[in-house]
Amino acid sequence: MHGLLYPMRTYLVVSGRLGDEVDVMAADWITIVSAKPFIIAVAVAPTRYTFKLIKRFGEFVVSVPSIDMVRDVWVAGSEHGPQKIARMRITFEKARSIGTPVIREALANLECRVVGEHSYGDHVLFVASVVDYSYREDAFRDSKPNLSAGFLAHIAYSEFTVFSSSIVRVE
C-alpha cells in the first residue's frame, strides 16, 4: 500500500563513527519538519544497524546521492550490517560539526543531531536538528537543485529514476 506514494527521493543515512562503527542505510522516508529552525525526520526500523548507532550517538548524516551512486544506494538498502561498507564505492570525510562522517561523493550532506524520537508501528521516527550542511555547487544553483545533477528517486524495489529538466511553473 505504501507504494502508492512512490516515486520518492532516496537518501543515504550515515550513522556511527569512523574507526569505531559506521553504517550507511538507504532511506526514502525522510521529511522536513520545520524550516526555521531547520528540522528533519527519518523513519528507521529498530531492526536496522543504523537504528542502534543513531541511538548510541544521537546524530546522523543525510547524504543526497546522485544517479552515479545508484549501486551504492542499492547495496546500502539491500544489505545489512557493517560488512556492506566494504562493497560500497564511497569515501567518508570528517563532518564539520558532528562526529558522524559525511560522504564525499554525495550531492549534499546534512549533519543532524537528534532532538526527539517516537515509535510508530514498525519504525521509529527520529526528529533531528540540521546543525550544518555542505553541498556540491554544481548541484545547486540560486538555492535550487540543478536537475541535471542526477538527483535520484526510488520507483520500486530495484528501480530508480532521475528528475527531468522539465519544470512546470504555476502562476
C-alpha positions in Angstrom: 0.0 0.0 0.0 2.8 2.5 0.8 4.0 2.1 -2.8 1.2 4.4 -3.8 3.3 7.3 -2.5 6.2 6.5 -4.9 8.3 7.7 -6.6 10.1 9.2 -3.6 13.5 10.8 -3.2 16.2 8.4 -2.0 18.8 9.3 0.5 21.7 7.7 2.4 21.7 7.9 6.2 25.2 7.7 7.7 25.5 6.8 11.4 28.3 6.0 13.8 31.9 6.9 13.9 34.9 6.1 11.7 37.4 4.0 13.5 34.6 2.7 15.7 31.4 1.6 14.0 29.9 3.3 10.9 26.9 2.3 8.8 25.1 3.6 5.7 21.4 2.9 5.1 19.3 3.8 2.1 16.1 5.7 3.1 13.2 7.1 1.3 11.2 8.0 4.4 12.8 11.4 5.2 10.9 14.7 5.5 11.3 18.3 6.6 9.5 19.0 9.9 10.5 22.7 10.2 12.2 25.3 8.1 13.2 27.7 10.9 14.9 26.1 12.7 15.7 23.5 10.1 14.5 20.2 11.5 14.0 16.9 9.6 12.8 13.4 10.4 13.8 10.0 9.3 11.9 6.7 9.9 14.2 3.8 10.8 13.2 0.2 11.8 14.6 -0.8 15.2 16.0 -4.0 13.5 18.5 -1.9 11.4 22.1 -1.5 12.4 21.6 2.3 11.7 19.0 2.4 14.5 21.5 1.1 17.0 24.1 3.7 16.0 21.7 6.6 16.0 20.5 5.7 19.5 24.1 5.3 20.7 25.5 8.6 19.2 22.4 10.8 18.9 23.3 12.0 15.5 23.4 11.1 11.8 24.1 12.5 8.4 21.6 12.6 5.5 23.6 12.3 2.2 21.9 13.2 -1.1 23.1 10.6 -3.7 23.2 11.1 -7.5 22.4 8.6 -10.1 26.2 7.9 -10.3 25.8 6.4 -6.8 22.9 4.1 -7.6 25.0 0.9 -7.0 25.9 2.2 -3.5 22.3 3.1 -2.8 21.3 -0.5 -3.8 24.0 -2.0 -1.5 23.0 0.3 1.4 19.3 -0.6 1.0 19.5 -4.3 0.3 22.4 -5.5 2.6 22.5 -5.3 6.4 25.3 -4.8 8.9 28.7 -3.1 8.8 30.2 -5.5 6.3 28.3 -3.8 3.4 30.6 -0.8 3.7 33.4 -2.7 2.0 31.2 -3.3 -1.0 30.4 0.4 -1.5 32.4 2.8 -3.5 32.1 5.8 -1.2 34.6 7.9 0.6 33.9 9.1 4.2 35.1 12.5 5.2 35.1 14.3 8.6 31.9 16.3 9.1 32.2 20.0 10.1 30.0 19.9 13.3 29.3 16.3 14.4 31.3 13.1 14.8 29.4 11.1 12.1 31.2 11.2 8.8 29.8 12.6 5.5 30.0 11.1 2.1 32.4 12.9 -0.3 30.6 11.7 -3.5 27.1 12.9 -2.4 25.5 16.0 -3.9 24.8 17.3 -0.4 25.3 16.2 3.3 23.1 17.4 6.2 24.6 17.0 9.6 21.9 16.2 12.1 21.5 16.0 15.9 18.6 14.0 17.3 16.1 16.2 19.3 13.3 13.7 19.6 12.0 10.2 18.7 8.8 8.3 18.7 7.7 4.8 17.8 5.1 4.4 15.1 4.2 0.9 14.1 7.3 -0.9 12.9 9.5 2.2 12.7 10.9 4.9 15.0 10.8 8.4 13.7 14.0 10.3 14.6 13.5 14.0 14.6 16.7 16.0 14.2 18.0 19.5 14.0 20.2 20.1 11.0 23.3 21.7 12.6 25.5 22.0 9.5 25.5 21.1 5.8 27.7 21.0 2.7 26.8 20.6 -1.0 28.3 20.5 -4.5 27.9 23.9 -6.0 27.2 22.4 -9.5 24.2 20.5 -8.0 22.5 23.6 -6.5 22.2 27.0 -8.2 20.4 30.0 -6.8 19.3 27.9 -3.8 17.5 25.5 -6.1 18.5 22.0 -7.2 20.1 21.7 -10.7 18.1 18.8 -12.0 20.8 17.9 -14.5 22.9 16.8 -11.4 21.1 13.4 -11.4 19.0 13.6 -8.2 17.8 10.0 -7.5 14.2 8.9 -6.9 13.1 5.4 -6.0 10.3 3.9 -8.0 10.0 0.3 -6.8 12.1 -2.5 -5.3 15.2 -2.2 -7.6 14.1 0.6 -9.9 15.3 4.2 -9.8 15.0 7.3 -11.9 16.3 10.8 -12.1 14.3 14.0 -12.3 14.0 15.6 -15.8 14.8 19.2 -16.5 11.1 19.7 -17.5 9.7 22.2 -15.0 6.1 23.3 -14.8 5.6 26.8 -13.3 2.3 27.8 -11.9 1.4 31.5 -11.9 
